[in-house]
């Protein structure tokens, strides 16, 4: 886990288009965007999947959500709308096992997803 792709991005070993950063969260553009705006918000603390979260991680998960909302407001698309998604394990589409919140925006998003 310590050498996941996202951990290496956080440590600046792999380049990424970082658009948000604080002491707990790093946000960067997805390299395979599924919408005009597709940003991943990743905790600096490596946790493989949502199934690995405990009560002690509640604040950290909240920080991911708050970071995404702050980014949406800052970039001016909060009022029009955006979607946030967590994928958990392979059947849900998780390919990097370091939890991350997807923020998707910039076009009308269909429902149901997938």
Order of alpha helices (4+ residues) and beta strands (2+ residues): alpha-beta-beta-beta-alpha-beta-beta
